[in-house]
């Protein structure tokens, strides 16, 4: 019986050690970057705000994933439509044994919001008929948002802008995170002033 318990204990310690090694290897920071252009003209869009946000999550055995917001950062596109944000590289939490056992949180790869008044936004634009099937990501097959790809945003009419501004979600973030988004809030307020909600 003692040898069985020893084997179980050693196996458990090996799993924890391997998980920690994998977690530390994924705890690296990374520069996420890309470009935003006008879908109709191909010209760079200067002054679009890019918001990156990260979630931590862990599994409650026989339950569900617990997710909490870890961090949020923003940047503006430059005159070439380019942007970059540095933050945690993130990982697929399904491969993190500590997160699966509910012992520790793991950080997921970031999600992005890209907004410029007068244009379809990412990703909310997909819920608006005027934007559906018009927003494109170009680049190599592995170049998505944050991986060097170019996001092509179509312009909106004033009527479409009213629909877009009504569909911009509350980020639902704690106030300490919302304070990190002055650029995003400024552009949304600018759009709300130019296109009043009806």
Number of C-alpha atoms within 10 A of each C-alpha: 6 7 8 9 10 11 12 12 12 12 12 12 12 12 14 17 14 15 17 16 12 16 23 10 11 18 16 12 11 12 13 18 19 21 25 29 23 18 19 11 10 12 14 21 23 19 21 26 27 26 21 22 19 21 19 21 21 24 22 14 11 6 7 10 16 14 15 14 15 14 18 21 17 21 19 22 22 17 12 14 20 21 23 20 18 13 20 21 18 20 20 11 21 12 13 22 22 23 24 19 14 16 13 16 21 26 26 20 18 20 14 18 17 25 24 24 22 20 23 28 26 19 14 18 24 15 13 16 12 20 22 13 10 17 20 16 19 16 14 11 8 10 15 16 22 21 16 21 20 23 25 25 27 21 21 17 11 12 10 19 24 19 20 27 21 13 14 14 9 6 9 9 13 9 8 10 16 15 12 15 17 11 18 22 14 12 17 17 14 13 19 16 10 14 19 11 13 6
